[in-house]
Amino acid sequence: MTAQYTVHGDVAVITLNNPPVNGLGHATRLAVTDGLVKANADAAVKAIVITGAGKAFSGGADIKEFGSPKAMQEPNLLSVILTVENSAKPVVAAIHSVCMGGGLELALGCHYRIAAPGCSVALPEVKLGLIPGAGGTQRLPRALGVEPALNMIVSGEPVKSEMLAMLPGQKLFDKIAASPESLAEEALALARSVADVRPMPLVRNLPCKHPQGDAYFQFARNMVKGMAKGFPAPAKCVDAVEAATRKRFDEGMLIEREIFIALMWTSESAALRHIFMADRATSKIPDVPADTPQREIKSVAVIGAGTMGGGISMNFLNAGIPVKILEMKQEALDRGIATIRKNYESQVKKGKLKQDKYEQRMSLLTTTLSYDDLTGADLVIEAVFEEMGVKEAVFKELDRVMKPGAILASNTSTLDVDKIASFTNRPQDVVGLHFFSPANVMKLLEVVRGAKTAKDVMATVMALGKKIKKTSVVSGVCDGFIGNRMIEQYGRQGGFLLDEGCTPEQVDKAIEKFGFAMGPFRMGDLAGNDIGWAIRKRRYTEKPDMKYSKTADLLCEKGRFGQKTGAGWYDYVPGKRDAIPNAEVVKMIEDHRAALGITPRKISDEEIVQRLVFSLVNEGARILEDGIASKASDIDMVYLMGYGFPIYRGGPMHYADRVGLFNVVQAMNRFAQNPMDDAKFWQPAPLLAKLAAEGKSFT
């Protein structure tokens, strides 16, 4: 049963019990309505309490039913709330821990509400591209006041129950319990105290007005427009709350429902719901059960105090885990520690970090110049130069000094983790932990599983990734793993577009208009064009038949490596990141084009976007075929969290599904006819071709 019915003297208690957050799935909704009918039929019962078992009152919709017809199967949540409101006996919501989404809407339908202190209260539907769909936009403004309710609905952020209880005139809570432990008894006492009150109060009957009316809602729309960034739901939240102030309750409910259903069909909501599910799915590794034992990680060692090593260290310091950094020279250590201090001091100055927290984190940091001092660490991560000989020397030393059972991790972004593991006598303890720069900011962590990496190592690092607040995605071993293997094809297309007639600015603007944080050429300047140059030089030897534009090589031969040199595809003013187009670069491209005998052509933004994005899709399909990623949604999370793919498009594989794989394949066939492009690459990956032919999708 997903809800229990018990009787405590003259009070019936319905306890939601659908772990982990008491989601309001169909079985739970049915159990609640059955309990209400049972309580109303029992003459000995005078009042009813609805509460939640475990660590939540209710987190809202059951994610197992999310987006499916079952979510609206009767009794749907609207029907449950109507049953609560129509109960002949008063219903008290005893709220604790988590009360969000449909859980809060259910509580708002109750006649009375008592909340434990520390309860997180929210209507987070906007984060899924929706508005609350079971009366949240109509009842919360009546219970809390228009402005605080709209702020909660538009942001989707949780607010603590005691903070809400302090708002003047609020009728959301009738009482705040003395403590979470006393909530049950206080709820029973409240239920008994109101057992004979008639008529029973209903939130729907409360007045709902804003003194500034039109002016306030226009102001709200202007504010929302600036933060919406391609998402329609925030503005629709304003429309729905405004309806609560202008319409009768039932009319407002109809408006809310119409908006909810319309948003459910938008591509933006589909993308956000996909991300919601994909984010939770990243931690699921097919052959590593959830109950796999984990190794204890009480301390971490980091090899290298440079940009990556320092950033990696900060993640663990932030989580309260002691870190010891190793460098070969004292000057390098001093520079690295100074950078960490500077980063923290900047946060303190901006009010993002308290001074005592800063001091506490720095107290967890120690340094050394000797490998022998690392022996007690439970996890060691190397962040040294990306060259196999350097990695070999480091891992042989780690194999010598690290205690048995310690996890040995490499931050390599492209190199063979299996080969790195072979430098040790414990390949089962070796794993790739590819942090993205800046490592203390970027959310993505590629967890590279070697052929011999132990299952308990995988379980441990995935849990640790969660602890340091990373989105951890598992990748198999290949050149570039998931993200960099795909981005190479994206970059190749950027080069071909220059050869055919584009400028760097045109390509960047087209893909940024599509929603990317930055285009391929601005990204190259940020990362350092010399890095891509080094990879291409390796490719020319390893894969001589792979086609490349030589324009980027010409740029690097001029020493234009990007922001760090003040000149790349664009020019940069010291202290600023603004990309300023450079006429000499454009002339260099034109001269190279002429030398190849290419007549430039006009290329549309649509073609630019399709070639860049579909190159990611085709390589992503090959990655799935090769077993490097276990599911398409993992590829999407890599690109959303690490490469600036637009959130509202849901990642490259989800976007391809929305476009239709048949249409994607047709576009690829057109690109294969382009003599300037790489026809071999544009042969659709077998998996992609198969799914398109069968009318299926990656998901």
ZAMARGU-4260 file (C-alpha; in steps of 0.2 Angstrom, whole numbers, plus 5000, padded with zeros to 4 digits):
<rodrens>
0) 5000/5000/5000 | 5006/5017/4996 | 4995/5026/5009 | 4990/5019/5026 | 4974/5022/5036
5) 4974/5022/5055 | 4963/5028/5068 | 4969/5037/5084 | 4954/5039/5095 | 4942/5050/5086
10) 4955/5056/5072 | 4958/5046/5056 | 4976/5048/5050 | 4980/5045/5031 | 4999/5043/5029
15) 5006/5044/5012 | 5019/5030/5010 | 5027/5030/4993 | 5046/5032/4995 | 5057/5041/4992
20) 5046/5057/4992 | 5028/5050/4994 | 5025/5054/4975 | 5006/5056/4971 | 5005/5041/4959
25) 4988/5033/4955 | 4989/5020/4969 | 4993/5034/4981 | 4979/5045/4975 | 4967/5030/4976
30) 4972/5026/4994 | 4969/5044/4999 | 4952/5045/4992 | 4947/5028/4999 | 4954/5034/5016
35) 4943/5050/5015 | 4928/5040/5011 | 4931/5027/5025 | 4934/5041/5038 | 4918/5050/5033
40) 4908/5034/5034 | 4914/5031/5052 | 4903/5039/5065 | 4917/5038/5078 | 4929/5048/5068
45) 4927/5067/5070 | 4942/5074/5060 | 4955/5068/5048 | 4974/5071/5046 | 4984/5068/5030
50) 5003/5067/5033 | 5018/5058/5025 | 5029/5044/5030 | 5048/5045/5031 | 5057/5061/5025
55) 5043/5070/5016 | 5025/5075/5017 | 5025/5074/4998 | 5036/5079/4984 | 5022/5080/4971
60) 5020/5069/4955 | 5026/5052/4955 | 5041/5052/4943 | 5037/5034/4937 | 5021/5041/4930
65) 5028/5057/4924 | 5021/5063/4907 | 5011/5047/4905 | 4992/5045/4904 | 4992/5037/4921
70) 4996/5054/4929 | 4978/5059/4924 | 4970/5043/4928 | 4955/5045/4940 | 4956/5050/4953
75) 4968/5063/4947 | 4975/5075/4959 | 4962/5088/4955 | 4949/5075/4960 | 4958/5070/4976
80) 4959/5089/4981 | 4940/5091/4977 | 4936/5075/4988 | 4947/5083/5002 | 4937/5100/5001
85) 4920/5091/5000 | 4924/5081/5016 | 4910/5082/5029 | 4924/5081/5042 | 4938/5093/5043
90) 4955/5088/5035 | 4971/5094/5043 | 4987/5093/5033 | 5002/5089/5044 | 5017/5095/5033
95) 5035/5091/5036 | 5052/5089/5028 | 5047/5091/5010 | 5030/5099/5003 | 5032/5102/4985
100) 5022/5103/4969 | 5006/5092/4970 | 5010/5089/4988 | 5008/5108/4992 | 4993/5108/4981
105) 4985/5094/4991 | 4989/5103/5007 | 4981/5119/5000 | 4965/5109/4997 | 4964/5104/5016
110) 4954/5114/5028 | 4969/5117/5040 | 4988/5115/5039 | 5001/5113/5052 | 5019/5113/5047
115) 5035/5107/5056 | 5049/5119/5056 | 5062/5116/5043 | 5050/5110/5030 | 5055/5115/5012
120) 5039/5122/5003 | 5039/5124/4984 | 5029/5124/4968 | 5044/5119/4956 | 5034/5115/4941
125) 5041/5130/4931 | 5058/5120/4931 | 5049/5107/4920 | 5043/5120/4908 | 5025/5120/4916
130) 5014/5129/4929 | 5006/5121/4944 | 4991/5111/4937 | 4981/5106/4952 | 4976/5124/4958
135) 4993/5130/4964 | 4992/5146/4955 | 4974/5149/4961 | 4976/5144/4979 | 4993/5149/4984
140) 4990/5168/4981 | 4975/5167/4991 | 4984/5158/5006 | 5000/5167/5005 | 4997/5184/4996
145) 4999/5188/4978 | 5018/5194/4978 | 5026/5180/4988 | 5015/5167/4980 | 5020/5173/4962
150) 5039/5174/4967 | 5038/5156/4973 | 5029/5150/4957 | 5040/5159/4945 | 5056/5154/4953
155) 5051/5136/4958 | 5063/5138/4973 | 5059/5131/4990 | 5056/5142/5005 | 5057/5136/5023
160) 5040/5134/5032 | 5045/5145/5047 | 5050/5159/5034 | 5033/5158/5026 | 5024/5158/5043
165) 5031/5175/5046 | 5023/5184/5031 | 5010/5196/5037 | 4992/5190/5034 | 4997/5173/5028
170) 4984/5159/5029 | 4995/5145/5022 | 4999/5138/5040 | 4987/5138/5054 | 5001/5133/5065
175) 5020/5129/5066 | 5023/5114/5076 | 5036/5116/5091 | 5047/5103/5082 | 5047/5090/5069
180) 5046/5077/5082 | 5030/5084/5090 | 5021/5087/5073 | 5010/5071/5074 | 5004/5074/5091
185) 5001/5093/5088 | 4992/5088/5072 | 4980/5077/5081 | 4977/5090/5094 | 4973/5103/5080
190) 4961/5091/5072 | 4952/5088/5088 | 4951/5107/5091 | 4942/5110/5075 | 4931/5094/5074
195) 4915/5104/5077 | 4919/5120/5067 | 4907/5123/5053 | 4907/5129/5040 | 4925/5123/5037
200) 4937/5135/5029 | 4942/5133/5011 | 4957/5142/5003 | 4947/5144/4987 | 4935/5156/4996
205) 4949/5168/5002 | 4950/5185/4993 | 4964/5187/4981 | 4968/5205/4975 | 4984/5215/4973
210) 4982/5234/4977 | 4993/5239/4961 | 4983/5228/4950 | 4988/5231/4931 | 5005/5240/4936
215) 5011/5226/4947 | 5008/5212/4934 | 5016/5223/4920 | 5031/5225/4931 | 5031/5206/4935
220) 5030/5202/4916 | 5045/5214/4913 | 5055/5205/4926 | 5051/5188/4920 | 5055/5192/4902
225) 5073/5196/4907 | 5075/5179/4916 | 5065/5167/4905 | 5079/5164/4892 | 5068/5155/4879
230) 5056/5147/4891 | 5037/5151/4890 | 5032/5145/4907 | 5038/5159/4918 | 5027/5172/4909
235) 5012/5160/4909 | 5014/5159/4928 | 5011/5177/4929 | 4995/5175/4918 | 4989/5162/4929
240) 4991/5171/4945 | 4984/5187/4937 | 4968/5176/4933 | 4967/5172/4952 | 4965/5190/4956
245) 4953/5194/4942 | 4942/5179/4940 | 4931/5168/4951 | 4940/5153/4958 | 4932/5141/4945
250) 4936/5152/4931 | 4954/5154/4936 | 4955/5135/4938 | 4950/5133/4920 | 4963/5146/4914
255) 4976/5137/4924 | 4972/5120/4916 | 4972/5127/4899 | 4989/5135/4901 | 4996/5119/4909
260) 4990/5108/4895 | 4997/5120/4882 | 5014/5120/4890 | 5014/5101/4892 | 5015/5100/4873
265) 5029/5113/4871 | 5046/5107/4865 | 5054/5117/4880 | 5044/5107/4893 | 5047/5091/4884
270) 5066/5095/4885 | 5065/5100/4904 | 5056/5084/4908 | 5068/5074/4898 | 5082/5082/4908
275) 5074/5079/4925 | 5073/5061/4921 | 5090/5060/4912 | 5098/5068/4927 | 5092/5055/4939
280) 5096/5041/4926 | 5115/5045/4925 | 5118/5037/4942 | 5111/5020/4936 | 5125/5009/4929
285) 5117/4993/4921 | 5128/4980/4930 | 5132/4990/4946 | 5117/4987/4958 | 5112/5001/4969
290) 5116/4992/4984 | 5135/4989/4979 | 5146/4992/4994 | 5156/5008/4993 | 5174/5011/4999
295) 5176/5024/5012 | 5183/5041/5006 | 5189/5051/5021 | 5203/5060/5012 | 5209/5065/4995
300) 5226/5068/4987 | 5228/5079/4971 | 5243/5078/4960 | 5246/5095/4953 | 5242/5113/4959
305) 5238/5121/4943 | 5222/5127/4936 | 5214/5110/4936 | 5222/5103/4952 | 5217/5118/4962
310) 5199/5118/4955 | 5197/5099/4958 | 5203/5102/4976 | 5190/5115/4979 | 5176/5103/4976
315) 5182/5092/4990 | 5186/5106/5002 | 5168/5113/4999 | 5161/5096/5004 | 5171/5095/5020
320) 5184/5082/5014 | 5202/5085/5018 | 5214/5087/5003 | 5233/5086/5001 | 5240/5093/4985
325) 5257/5087/4978 | 5268/5097/4967 | 5286/5095/4962 | 5292/5113/4966 | 5287/5124/4981
330) 5284/5139/4969 | 5271/5129/4960 | 5263/5124/4976 | 5263/5142/4982 | 5255/5149/4966
335) 5242/5135/4967 | 5237/5139/4985 | 5236/5157/4981 | 5224/5154/4967 | 5213/5144/4978
340) 5213/5158/4992 | 5210/5171/4979 | 5194/5161/4972 | 5187/5159/4990 | 5191/5177/4995
345) 5182/5183/4979 | 5166/5173/4985 | 5168/5180/5002 | 5169/5198/4995 | 5153/5194/4985
350) 5144/5188/5000 | 5143/5170/4993 | 5154/5163/5006 | 5155/5167/5025 | 5172/5170/5032
355) 5171/5156/5044 | 5167/5144/5030 | 5182/5150/5020 | 5193/5147/5035 | 5186/5130/5038
360) 5189/5125/5020 | 5207/5131/5020 | 5210/5122/5036 | 5206/5106/5027 | 5220/5109/5014
365) 5238/5103/5016 | 5253/5102/5004 | 5268/5091/5000 | 5282/5089/4989 | 5284/5070/4992
370) 5273/5056/4985 | 5277/5047/5001 | 5266/5059/5011 | 5251/5053/5001 | 5250/5035/5007
375) 5235/5038/5019 | 5223/5045/5006 | 5208/5035/5001 | 5207/5043/4983 | 5221/5051/4973
380) 5217/5061/4957 | 5231/5066/4945 | 5229/5083/4936 | 5246/5083/4927 | 5251/5087/4909
385) 5241/5078/4896 | 5254/5066/4889 | 5255/5048/4891 | 5274/5047/4897 | 5270/5060/4911
390) 5255/5050/4916 | 5265/5034/4917 | 5278/5041/4928 | 5264/5048/4940 | 5255/5031/4941
395) 5270/5021/4944 | 5274/5032/4959 | 5256/5031/4965 | 5256/5012/4963 | 5272/5012/4974
400) 5265/5023/4988 | 5246/5022/4989 | 5239/5010/5002 | 5229/4995/4997 | 5211/4999/4992
405) 5215/5017/4988 | 5206/5023/4972 | 5218/5030/4958 | 5210/5042/4947 | 5216/5051/4931
410) 5209/5068/4926 | 5214/5064/4908 | 5202/5072/4895 | 5207/5060/4880 | 5220/5047/4885
415) 5217/5028/4886 | 5213/5025/4904 | 5216/5006/4902 | 5234/5010/4897 | 5236/5021/4912
420) 5229/5007/4923 | 5242/4995/4915 | 5256/5006/4923 | 5250/4999/4940 | 5248/4982/4948
425) 5230/4987/4953 | 5220/4991/4937 | 5204/4987/4947 | 5207/5002/4957 | 5210/5014/4942
430) 5196/5025/4935 | 5195/5041/4925 | 5188/5057/4933 | 5187/5070/4920 | 5183/5086/4927
435) 5178/5101/4916 | 5187/5118/4918 | 5185/5128/4928 | 5183/5112/4939 | 5176/5121/4954
440) 5162/5128/4944 | 5157/5116/4930 | 5144/5103/4935 | 5149/5089/4923 | 5161/5075/4928
445) 5164/5061/4916 | 5168/5045/4925 | 5178/5034/4914 | 5176/5016/4917 | 5191/5005/4912
450) 5190/4987/4907 | 5196/4981/4924 | 5189/4995/4935 | 5180/4987/4950 | 5161/4989/4952
455) 5164/4995/4970 | 5175/5009/4963 | 5162/5014/4951 | 5149/5014/4965 | 5160/5024/4976
460) 5165/5038/4963 | 5147/5040/4958 | 5141/5043/4976 | 5156/5054/4978 | 5152/5064/4963
465) 5134/5067/4970 | 5142/5073/4987 | 5153/5086/4978 | 5137/5091/4968 | 5143/5085/4951
470) 5132/5078/4937 | 5142/5062/4935 | 5140/5053/4918 | 5149/5036/4915 | 5159/5034/4899
475) 5169/5019/4892 | 5187/5021/4886 | 5189/5028/4869 | 5199/5043/4862 | 5190/5059/4869
480) 5177/5049/4879 | 5159/5055/4876 | 5161/5074/4876 | 5178/5077/4867 | 5175/5063/4854
485) 5159/5072/4849 | 5166/5090/4850 | 5180/5085/4837 | 5167/5082/4824 | 5158/5098/4828
490) 5174/5107/4826 | 5178/5099/4810 | 5161/5105/4803 | 5165/5123/4809 | 5181/5122/4799
495) 5173/5116/4783 | 5160/5130/4785 | 5174/5143/4784 | 5181/5134/4769 | 5165/5136/4760
500) 5161/5154/4763 | 5157/5158/4782 | 5166/5169/4794 | 5169/5164/4812 | 5157/5177/4818
505) 5143/5171/4806 | 5145/5153/4812 | 5146/5158/4831 | 5131/5169/4829 | 5120/5156/4821
510) 5124/5143/4834 | 5122/5155/4848 | 5105/5161/4842 | 5100/5142/4842 | 5104/5143/4861
515) 5122/5138/4863 | 5132/5147/4876 | 5145/5151/4863 | 5150/5145/4846 | 5164/5134/4841
520) 5176/5148/4837 | 5173/5158/4853 | 5174/5141/4862 | 5191/5137/4854 | 5198/5154/4859
525) 5192/5151/4877 | 5200/5133/4878 | 5216/5138/4868 | 5217/5135/4850 | 5234/5126/4853
530) 5225/5112/4862 | 5215/5108/4846 | 5231/5110/4835 | 5240/5097/4846 | 5226/5085/4844
535) 5225/5088/4825 | 5244/5085/4823 | 5241/5068/4832 | 5226/5064/4820 | 5236/5068/4804
540) 5248/5053/4809 | 5235/5042/4817 | 5221/5044/4804 | 5228/5051/4788 | 5212/5048/4779
545) 5202/5059/4790 | 5198/5076/4782 | 5201/5092/4791 | 5201/5111/4786 | 5218/5118/4788
550) 5212/5135/4792 | 5214/5133/4811 | 5232/5127/4808 | 5236/5143/4799 | 5228/5153/4814
555) 5240/5144/4826 | 5255/5146/4815 | 5252/5165/4818 | 5252/5162/4837 | 5234/5166/4839
560) 5230/5154/4852 | 5215/5163/4859 | 5210/5173/4875 | 5227/5168/4884 | 5237/5177/4870
565) 5224/5191/4867 | 5222/5185/4849 | 5213/5170/4842 | 5199/5169/4829 | 5195/5186/4838
570) 5204/5199/4846 | 5203/5202/4865 | 5205/5217/4876 | 5215/5213/4892 | 5203/5210/4907
575) 5188/5207/4895 | 5181/5192/4886 | 5172/5201/4872 | 5176/5193/4856 | 5181/5207/4843
580) 5181/5201/4825 | 5198/5203/4816 | 5199/5208/4798 | 5216/5199/4796 | 5209/5183/4801
585) 5195/5185/4789 | 5207/5189/4775 | 5218/5174/4780 | 5202/5163/4778 | 5198/5171/4761
590) 5216/5169/4755 | 5216/5150/4760 | 5200/5148/4752 | 5206/5155/4736 | 5222/5145/4736
595) 5211/5129/4737 | 5201/5136/4722 | 5185/5137/4731 | 5172/5149/4726 | 5163/5155/4742
600) 5144/5152/4743 | 5131/5160/4754 | 5127/5148/4769 | 5111/5150/4779 | 5110/5149/4798
605) 5099/5134/4796 | 5112/5124/4787 | 5126/5130/4800 | 5115/5124/4814 | 5111/5108/4806
610) 5128/5103/4801 | 5135/5107/4819 | 5121/5099/4829 | 5119/5084/4818 | 5137/5081/4818
615) 5136/5078/4837 | 5120/5067/4834 | 5129/5056/4822 | 5144/5054/4833 | 5133/5051/4848
620) 5124/5037/4839 | 5141/5029/4835 | 5146/5031/4854 | 5130/5022/4859 | 5134/5008/4846
625) 5151/5006/4853 | 5145/5005/4871 | 5155/5020/4876 | 5138/5027/4883 | 5125/5016/4890
630) 5110/5027/4885 | 5106/5042/4874 | 5101/5053/4889 | 5119/5052/4896 | 5125/5060/4880
635) 5113/5074/4882 | 5118/5077/4900 | 5136/5078/4895 | 5132/5091/4882 | 5120/5101/4893
640) 5131/5101/4909 | 5148/5102/4900 | 5147/5110/4883 | 5134/5124/4884 | 5120/5115/4873
645) 5104/5125/4876 | 5094/5118/4891 | 5077/5121/4882 | 5082/5110/4868 | 5086/5095/4880
650) 5103/5089/4873 | 5108/5084/4855 | 5100/5066/4856 | 5084/5073/4863 | 5084/5087/4850
655) 5086/5074/4836 | 5071/5065/4843 | 5061/5080/4842 | 5066/5085/4824 | 5063/5067/4819
660) 5077/5054/4816 | 5070/5052/4798 | 5072/5071/4795 | 5090/5070/4803 | 5095/5056/4791
665) 5088/5065/4776 | 5098/5081/4781 | 5114/5070/4783 | 5111/5063/4765 | 5111/5080/4758
670) 5127/5085/4767 | 5136/5069/4761 | 5133/5076/4743 | 5143/5092/4747 | 5160/5090/4739
675) 5169/5101/4752 | 5162/5091/4767 | 5167/5074/4773 | 5155/5062/4764 | 5161/5047/4774
680) 5157/5055/4790 | 5139/5059/4785 | 5135/5041/4782 | 5122/5039/4796 | 5128/5028/4810
685) 5120/5011/4808 | 5110/5014/4824 | 5103/5030/4818 | 5099/5023/4801 | 5090/5009/4809
690) 5080/5019/4821 | 5075/5031/4808 | 5069/5017/4796 | 5059/5010/4810 | 5051/5026/4815
695) 5059/5025/4832 | 5069/5038/4843 | 5084/5037/4854 | 5074/5037/4869
</rodrens>
